[in-house]
Every structure is written in C-alpha cells, then in structure tokens.
Amino acid sequence: MKATKDMTIGELLMMDRGVGAVLMENGMHCVGCPSAAAETLEEASMVHGMEIDKLLTDINGYLENKGE
C-alpha cells in the first residue's frame, strides 16, 4: 500500500484507519468531517497550508512500518 497525493482522505482512511492519526499529528484535525472524505490529500494540504511531500512521507512511513 502506498498513499498518493491524488487519493481522497476517505480512500486513505478506508485503506488504513491509522492514517487518521498521522493526519491529525500533522495538524489536519478535520479528518472526520464529511466533506474532508471527498477531498484529495493534495487539496486538503493546500486548504490547511501543509506541505504535501512531508505529509506523504509521514503517511507512507506509517504504512511501511506498521507491520514491524
């Protein structure tokens, strides 16, 4: 599994619920908002003034390391 910037928040959460914690740790606290589920990770990053590359690195790091 690998997250991409064009995946929606909803897709990421369906892929792995733990991604929600990574998003919140990065300051994206609207993860449970119904409209956030339809936003892409890139759109949500722009709205919240976050750097998409750092967010993707953190999410993909979580996904890669969660089985360890």
Order of alpha helices (4+ residues) and beta strands (2+ residues): alpha-alpha-alpha-alpha
